[in-house]
């Protein structure tokens, strides 16, 4: 017996019977807890430079009258480890002023975000996801889980090289200039180990002309060799 073919039909509503469905989504505002990663780095660096300029402008930071522009330029050059100067570092700045410059060089060499992360980790605090992302971008690290260990390695290895440089420079400076002024030799060693490792270009020798006088003599040549090695390891 032949089967009857059945036809299926669909009922389509008229267009004028269709009602639009409106979906409302809330507009999310930007987080008020802080700015984006690039901006916060810029703001922090500007704050560091401004703080350094203010400290260098204090009366007990310099031996001769200077303008705020000179202090600002010096703080900028030290924080960005550029090495350009507008006043003689050895004669213009007091011990306190030179300490400020050395501190700016250390922070600028390590990187402010890395240095801040180190102090947070040393205090037993967690970096959190946001800080880890920011620091990872600065260090070129993709694995956020290893950011804390990487920060420890970067900072401790950097400080270790500079401490070794201090001892070597102190022995060489004491042999070259004598042990009459241990304090001066020690400060020469500390400052130039920091400046050399971070490739900052600052010197505090009283004879001027940067490192030109060290081009003569065996001990002086060894000082230049150690300085070059500090440049090399700091660059790596």
BALUM-46557 format. One record per residue (C-alpha): x, z, y; residue number from 1. Coordinates in Angstrom, 3 decimals. Last residue first. Layout:
<rs>
R, u, w, v, num
R, X, Z, Y, NUM
...
</rs>
This chain:
<rs>
R, u, w, v, num
R, 74.976, 31.379, 41.213, 236
R, 75.823, 31.324, 44.911, 235
R, 76.814, 34.986, 44.803, 234
R, 79.134, 34.285, 41.891, 233
R, 80.888, 31.480, 43.779, 232
R, 81.066, 33.157, 47.170, 231
R, 82.459, 36.284, 45.509, 230
R, 85.055, 34.095, 43.780, 229
R, 86.024, 32.622, 47.156, 228
R, 86.453, 36.113, 48.618, 227
R, 88.589, 37.143, 45.637, 226
R, 90.812, 34.097, 46.229, 225
R, 91.030, 34.769, 49.971, 224
R, 92.091, 38.366, 49.283, 223
R, 94.637, 37.055, 46.770, 222
R, 96.009, 34.780, 49.496, 221
R, 96.342, 37.777, 51.779, 220
R, 98.289, 39.630, 49.109, 219
R, 100.656, 36.678, 48.678, 218
R, 101.238, 36.046, 52.367, 217
R, 99.786, 33.599, 54.893, 216
R, 96.232, 32.168, 54.903, 215
R, 94.815, 35.632, 55.507, 214
R, 95.286, 35.242, 59.273, 213
R, 92.563, 32.507, 59.279, 212
R, 89.853, 34.719, 57.824, 211
R, 87.642, 34.928, 60.982, 210
R, 89.762, 34.093, 64.030, 209
R, 89.527, 37.718, 65.179, 208
R, 92.298, 40.319, 64.880, 207
R, 89.837, 43.204, 64.768, 206
R, 88.390, 42.207, 61.418, 205
R, 84.608, 42.594, 61.294, 204
R, 83.612, 39.404, 59.467, 203
R, 80.236, 37.674, 59.049, 202
R, 79.963, 34.432, 57.034, 201
R, 76.830, 35.427, 55.133, 200
R, 77.770, 34.025, 51.725, 199
R, 75.791, 36.820, 50.040, 198
R, 78.793, 37.797, 47.913, 197
R, 81.194, 37.419, 50.823, 196
R, 79.194, 39.362, 53.421, 195
R, 78.497, 42.256, 51.084, 194
R, 82.106, 42.421, 49.882, 193
R, 83.207, 41.999, 53.472, 192
R, 81.189, 44.963, 54.708, 191
R, 82.132, 47.347, 51.918, 190
R, 85.845, 46.487, 51.856, 189
R, 86.271, 46.621, 55.635, 188
R, 84.371, 49.932, 55.597, 187
R, 86.749, 51.332, 53.004, 186
R, 89.796, 50.086, 54.888, 185
R, 88.567, 51.735, 58.084, 184
R, 87.852, 55.035, 56.319, 183
R, 91.202, 55.008, 54.526, 182
R, 93.133, 54.750, 57.784, 181
R, 96.820, 55.427, 57.200, 180
R, 96.670, 54.082, 53.659, 179
R, 98.482, 50.851, 54.427, 178
R, 97.241, 47.562, 55.897, 177
R, 98.035, 45.194, 53.003, 176
R, 97.994, 47.650, 50.103, 175
R, 94.934, 49.441, 51.475, 174
R, 93.222, 46.105, 52.124, 173
R, 93.920, 44.932, 48.573, 172
R, 92.776, 48.175, 46.931, 171
R, 89.646, 48.321, 49.119, 170
R, 88.882, 44.656, 48.438, 169
R, 88.968, 45.213, 44.683, 168
R, 86.811, 48.344, 44.860, 167
R, 84.259, 46.717, 47.192, 166
R, 84.111, 43.543, 45.092, 165
R, 83.195, 45.563, 42.024, 164
R, 80.393, 47.172, 44.047, 163
R, 79.237, 43.746, 45.265, 162
R, 79.134, 42.309, 41.743, 161
R, 77.171, 45.307, 40.522, 160
R, 74.678, 45.079, 43.420, 159
R, 73.853, 41.467, 42.542, 158
R, 73.637, 42.205, 38.817, 157
R, 71.335, 45.147, 39.530, 156
R, 69.074, 43.143, 41.858, 155
R, 68.727, 40.037, 39.697, 154
R, 68.453, 41.892, 36.380, 153
R, 65.859, 44.363, 37.639, 152
R, 63.788, 41.562, 39.191, 151
R, 63.946, 39.564, 35.950, 150
R, 62.764, 42.555, 33.928, 149
R, 59.751, 42.960, 36.218, 148
R, 58.966, 39.223, 36.243, 147
R, 58.943, 39.006, 32.432, 146
R, 55.177, 39.045, 31.972, 145
R, 54.692, 36.488, 34.737, 144
R, 56.403, 33.793, 32.681, 143
R, 56.829, 30.879, 35.096, 142
R, 59.929, 32.009, 36.977, 141
R, 61.269, 30.080, 39.985, 140
R, 62.558, 33.229, 41.665, 139
R, 60.426, 32.887, 44.799, 138
R, 57.366, 31.642, 42.932, 137
R, 57.739, 34.428, 40.392, 136
R, 57.888, 36.958, 43.204, 135
R, 54.570, 35.772, 44.614, 134
R, 52.919, 35.539, 41.187, 133
R, 54.146, 38.993, 40.208, 132
R, 52.931, 40.416, 43.506, 131
R, 49.443, 39.088, 42.840, 130
R, 49.295, 40.132, 39.205, 129
R, 50.331, 43.723, 39.717, 128
R, 53.799, 45.014, 40.520, 127
R, 53.346, 48.325, 38.743, 126
R, 54.755, 51.522, 40.243, 125
R, 57.501, 53.714, 38.802, 124
R, 59.389, 54.227, 42.070, 123
R, 62.203, 51.986, 40.788, 122
R, 59.601, 49.292, 40.094, 121
R, 58.323, 49.484, 43.660, 120
R, 61.871, 49.491, 45.045, 119
R, 62.730, 46.411, 42.985, 118
R, 59.564, 44.607, 44.074, 117
R, 60.499, 45.154, 47.717, 116
R, 63.958, 43.714, 47.072, 115
R, 62.538, 40.685, 45.275, 114
R, 60.030, 40.073, 48.073, 113
R, 62.723, 40.493, 50.723, 112
R, 65.216, 38.131, 49.142, 111
R, 68.473, 39.254, 47.570, 110
R, 70.656, 37.696, 50.250, 109
R, 68.320, 38.475, 53.139, 108
R, 67.992, 42.107, 52.111, 107
R, 71.756, 42.495, 51.676, 106
R, 72.532, 40.611, 54.905, 105
R, 70.041, 42.698, 56.870, 104
R, 71.672, 45.872, 55.564, 103
R, 75.144, 44.600, 56.548, 102
R, 73.906, 43.790, 60.068, 101
R, 72.368, 47.268, 60.422, 100
R, 75.612, 48.840, 59.174, 99
R, 77.531, 46.774, 61.745, 98
R, 75.309, 48.112, 64.508, 97
R, 75.844, 51.679, 63.327, 96
R, 79.623, 51.220, 63.213, 95
R, 79.505, 49.825, 66.738, 94
R, 78.857, 46.175, 67.522, 93
R, 80.608, 44.075, 70.151, 92
R, 84.236, 44.312, 69.026, 91
R, 84.025, 43.462, 65.325, 90
R, 80.996, 41.173, 65.451, 89
R, 82.175, 39.016, 68.354, 88
R, 79.086, 37.748, 70.141, 87
R, 77.024, 34.568, 69.654, 86
R, 77.283, 34.501, 65.861, 85
R, 76.409, 31.980, 63.153, 84
R, 76.718, 33.330, 59.608, 83
R, 73.510, 31.887, 58.137, 82
R, 72.625, 34.725, 55.758, 81
R, 68.906, 34.382, 56.726, 80
R, 68.677, 38.070, 57.608, 79
R, 72.143, 38.058, 59.217, 78
R, 71.518, 34.992, 61.392, 77
R, 68.110, 36.265, 62.447, 76
R, 69.479, 39.712, 63.325, 75
R, 72.321, 38.126, 65.320, 74
R, 69.940, 35.834, 67.202, 73
R, 67.577, 38.704, 68.000, 72
R, 70.411, 40.922, 69.205, 71
R, 71.816, 38.158, 71.402, 70
R, 68.312, 37.391, 72.716, 69
R, 67.862, 41.090, 73.505, 68
R, 70.791, 40.845, 75.863, 67
R, 74.107, 42.614, 75.416, 66
R, 76.014, 45.299, 77.312, 65
R, 79.198, 46.397, 75.547, 64
R, 79.990, 48.714, 72.642, 63
R, 76.821, 48.016, 70.682, 62
R, 74.482, 49.916, 68.361, 61
R, 74.477, 53.243, 70.236, 60
R, 72.428, 51.795, 73.109, 59
R, 69.719, 50.392, 70.820, 58
R, 69.424, 46.598, 70.913, 57
R, 70.753, 46.222, 67.365, 56
R, 67.893, 48.364, 66.076, 55
R, 65.339, 46.256, 67.952, 54
R, 66.857, 43.011, 66.633, 53
R, 66.840, 44.345, 63.076, 52
R, 63.177, 45.317, 63.355, 51
R, 62.342, 41.868, 64.743, 50
R, 64.203, 40.155, 61.904, 49
R, 62.454, 42.273, 59.275, 48
R, 59.044, 41.671, 60.888, 47
R, 59.690, 37.923, 60.957, 46
R, 60.706, 38.034, 57.310, 45
R, 57.566, 39.970, 56.428, 44
R, 55.323, 37.551, 58.283, 43
R, 56.913, 34.506, 56.657, 42
R, 56.688, 36.003, 53.165, 41
R, 53.078, 37.000, 53.808, 40
R, 52.257, 33.479, 54.922, 39
R, 53.586, 31.726, 51.829, 38
R, 51.769, 34.110, 49.445, 37
R, 48.338, 34.096, 51.043, 36
R, 47.246, 36.848, 53.356, 35
R, 46.174, 40.327, 52.410, 34
R, 43.432, 42.589, 51.182, 33
R, 40.717, 40.790, 53.097, 32
R, 40.165, 38.239, 50.377, 31
R, 38.775, 35.000, 51.659, 30
R, 35.031, 34.724, 51.814, 29
R, 32.985, 33.564, 48.907, 28
R, 30.019, 31.426, 49.885, 27
R, 27.156, 32.463, 47.689, 26
R, 25.574, 29.753, 45.624, 25
R, 22.000, 28.605, 46.010, 24
R, 20.525, 26.282, 43.446, 23
R, 17.609, 24.197, 44.635, 22
R, 15.539, 22.504, 41.938, 21
R, 13.671, 19.560, 43.347, 20
R, 10.006, 19.253, 42.367, 19
R, 8.877, 16.274, 40.394, 18
R, 5.229, 15.374, 40.832, 17
R, 5.963, 12.634, 43.376, 16
R, 8.201, 10.950, 40.881, 15
R, 5.392, 10.676, 38.368, 14
R, 5.921, 12.447, 35.128, 13
R, 7.182, 10.529, 32.138, 12
R, 5.123, 10.761, 28.971, 11
R, 6.999, 9.643, 25.963, 10
R, 5.733, 7.314, 23.294, 9
R, 6.336, 7.116, 19.623, 8
R, 4.854, 4.142, 17.735, 7
R, 3.634, 4.398, 14.224, 6
R, 3.804, 1.610, 11.721, 5
R, 1.115, 1.734, 9.138, 4
R, 2.330, 1.805, 5.626, 3
R, 1.569, -1.009, 3.226, 2
R, 0.000, 0.000, 0.000, 1
</rs>
